[in-house]
């Protein structure tokens, strides 16, 4: 029964995405490569996550589902992974954490900060950000200046607006689609609207991989 519910929810979002894709409203959301990509850039499948560092279900995904996805698909070159910010509030620790991660990204340490923010719970304030920055070897004065200037705020909310345009109202949300050489296919993507179990991702990815393999051989 739970499996049927999962599939029903996913199918409903596929129909919505087909409408958005057909109207061209979501056609360029893979166009940015700003250092928040993991895996093979030429992978046949792309998985995009819209997430918030304060979201309990996002932490659950990171701790329980992400390691299995990483080991089976990301590190084997089958799927590339993109992270998008979707703060649930317009100010506060979720936005501050997203800024901290992007400030770390300015120094080439985005994923190290991202992972620590999701792993080391209980602190999403400037003191915690500075501890993480020191642990991953950032230039502290440059990092602190970046935090205070908050120049990454607008791009963060551009991510959020993008997620809203795709039908998301909460976090986490995921988009799966076939890609070839980094270019998106014309078919509408699959949306997974929540922290579904690994098996749901596995089923959808394996199905897309089968289609991608077939298209590659044709």
FITIVEX-307277 format. One record per residue (C-alpha): residue number from 1; residue in one letter; z negated, y negated, x negated. Coordinates in steps of 0.25 Angstrom, whole numbers, plus 5000, padded with zeros to 4 digits. Each point is the difference from the previous one (the first is absolute). Example, Ala and Ser with C-alpha at 12.3 -4.5 7.8 and 13.67 -1.06 7.14 Angstrom:
     n   res      z      y      x
     1     A   4969   5018   4951
     2     S   5002   4986   4994
REM end
This chain:
     n   res      z      y      x
     1     X   5000   5000   5000
     2     X   4996   4990   4989
     3     X   5014   5003   4993
     4     X   5007   4997   5013
     5     X   4993   4987   5001
     6     X   5003   4996   4986
     7     X   5015   5003   5002
     8     X   5000   4993   5013
     9     X   4994   4987   4993
    10     X   5010   5001   4989
    11     X   5012   5002   5009
    12     X   4996   4988   5008
    13     X   5000   4991   4988
    14     X   5013   5006   4995
    15     X   5006   4995   5013
    16     X   4994   4986   4997
    17     X   5005   5000   4986
    18     X   5014   5004   5004
    19     X   5000   4988   5009
    20     X   4995   4991   4989
    21     X   5010   5006   4990
    22     X   5011   4998   5009
    23     X   4997   4986   5002
    24     X   4999   4997   4985
    25     X   4986   4996   5001
    26     X   4995   5010   4990
    27     X   5012   5002   4991
    28     X   4995   4993   4987
    29     X   4986   5004   5000
    30     X   5003   5009   4987
    31     X   5007   4989   4993
    32     X   4988   4996   4991
    33     X   4995   5006   4988
    34     X   4988   4993   4995
    35     X   4992   5010   4992
    36     X   4994   5007   5012
    37     X   5009   5012   4999
    38     X   4996   5014   4996
    39     X   5009   5012   4996
    40     X   5014   5002   4998
    41     X   5008   4987   5004
    42     X   5012   5009   5002
    43     X   4992   5010   5009
    44     X   5008   5005   5013
    45     X   4988   4996   5009
    46     X   4992   4987   5000
    47     X   4986   4999   5007
    48     X   4994   4986   5002
    49     X   4985   4998   5004
    50     X   4995   4988   5007
    51     X   4985   4999   4997
    52     X   4987   4992   4999
    53     X   4990   5002   4989
    54     X   4989   4999   5010
    55     X   5005   5010   5010
    56     X   4992   5013   5001
    57     X   5012   5009   5004
    58     X   5008   4994   4988
    59     X   4989   5005   4991
    60     X   5001   5013   5007
    61     X   5015   5001   4997
    62     X   4998   4996   4986
    63     X   4989   5010   4997
    64     X   5005   5012   5008
    65     X   5015   4999   5002
    66     X   5005   4992   4989
    67     X   4996   5009   4989
    68     X   5008   5012   5007
    69     X   5012   4991   5002
    70     X   5000   4995   4986
    71     X   4999   5014   4994
    72     X   5011   5006   5009
    73     X   5010   4989   5002
    74     X   4998   4987   4991
    75     X   4997   5006   4987
    76     X   5012   5010   5002
    77     X   5010   4989   5002
    78     X   5003   5004   5015
    79     X   4993   4987   5006
    80     X   4998   4986   4996
    81     X   4988   4993   5005
    82     X   4999   4985   5004
    83     X   4987   4993   5003
    84     X   5000   4988   5010
    85     X   4988   4991   5004
    86     X   4996   5000   5014
    87     X   4986   4992   5001
    88     X   4994   5002   5013
    89     X   4993   4986   4999
    90     X   5006   4987   4996
    91     X   4989   4998   4990
    92     X   4989   5007   4994
    93     X   4998   5013   4990
    94     X   5013   5006   5004
    95     X   5009   4988   4996
    96     X   4991   4998   4988
    97     X   5002   5014   4995
    98     X   5015   5000   5003
    99     X   5000   4987   4991
   100     X   4992   5007   4989
   101     X   5010   5012   5000
   102     X   5012   4990   4999
   103     X   4993   4992   4989
   104     X   4998   5013   4992
   105     X   5015   5003   5003
   106     X   5003   4987   4993
   107     X   4995   5006   4987
   108     X   5006   5014   5003
   109     X   4988   5007   5006
   110     X   5003   4999   5015
   111     X   4997   5015   5002
   112     X   4988   5001   4991
   113     X   4994   4989   5009
   114     X   5005   5006   5013
   115     X   4994   5013   4997
   116     X   4986   4995   4996
   117     X   5000   4991   5012
   118     X   5002   5013   5009
   119     X   4991   5009   4991
   120     X   4988   4991   4997
   121     X   4995   4996   5014
   122     X   4989   4991   5003
   123     X   5005   4987   4993
   124     X   5012   4992   5004
   125     X   4995   4987   4994
   126     X   5003   4991   4988
   127     X   4989   5007   4991
   128     X   5006   5014   5003
   129     X   5014   4995   4998
   130     X   4996   4995   4986
   131     X   4993   5013   4997
   132     X   5013   5008   5003
   133     X   5008   4990   4992
   134     X   4991   5002   4988
   135     X   5001   5015   5002
   136     X   5015   5000   5000
   137     X   5002   4990   4988
   138     X   5005   4988   5007
   139     X   4999   4986   4994
   140     X   4988   4995   5007
   141     X   5002   4985   5000
   142     X   5015   5002   5005
   143     X   4995   5010   5011
   144     X   4989   4990   5005
   145     X   5010   4988   5000
   146     X   5009   5009   5009
   147     X   4989   5003   5009
   148     X   4996   4986   5002
   149     X   5014   4995   5002
   150     X   5003   5011   5010
   151     X   5015   4998   4998
   152     X   5003   5014   5005
   153     X   4995   4997   5014
   154     X   5013   4996   5006
   155     X   5007   5013   4995
   156     X   4989   5008   5006
   157     X   5002   4995   5014
   158     X   5015   5001   4998
   159     X   4997   5015   4999
   160     X   4991   5000   5012
   161     X   5011   4993   5008
   162     X   5010   5010   4996
   163     X   4990   5011   5005
   164     X   4998   4993   5013
   165     X   5015   4999   5002
   166     X   5001   5015   4998
   167     X   4990   5003   5011
   168     X   4987   5001   4992
   169     X   4987   4995   5006
   170     X   4990   5007   4991
   171     X   4999   5007   4987
   172     X   5004   5008   4994
   173     X   5015   5001   5004
   174     X   5011   5008   4993
   175     X   5015   4999   5000
   176     X   5008   5012   4995
   177     X   5015   5000   4997
   178     X   5011   5006   4993
   179     X   5005   4992   4988
   180     X   5011   5002   4989
   181     X   4999   4993   4987
   182     X   4990   4991   5006
   183     X   5009   4995   5012
   184     X   4995   5003   5014
   185     X   5008   5009   5009
   186     X   5006   4994   5013
   187     X   4992   5010   5009
   188     X   4987   4994   5005
   189     X   4987   5004   4993
   190     X   4988   5009   5005
   191     X   4987   4992   5002
   192     X   4987   5007   4999
   193     X   4990   4991   5006
   194     X   4987   5004   4995
   195     X   4992   5008   4990
   196     X   5006   5013   5004
   197     X   4997   5013   4993
   198     X   5008   5004   4988
   199     X   5007   5011   5008
   200     X   5007   4989   5008
   201     X   5005   4993   4988
   202     X   5005   5013   4994
   203     X   5007   5004   5012
   204     X   5008   4987   5001
   205     X   5003   4999   4985
   206     X   5005   5014   4999
   207     X   5009   4998   5012
   208     X   5006   4987   4994
   209     X   5001   5007   4986
   210     X   5008   5011   5007
   211     X   5009   4990   5006
   212     X   5001   4992   4987
   213     X   5004   5013   4992
   214     X   5010   5003   5011
   215     X   5007   4986   4999
   216     X   4999   5001   4985
   217     X   5008   5013   5000
   218     X   5011   4995   5010
REM end
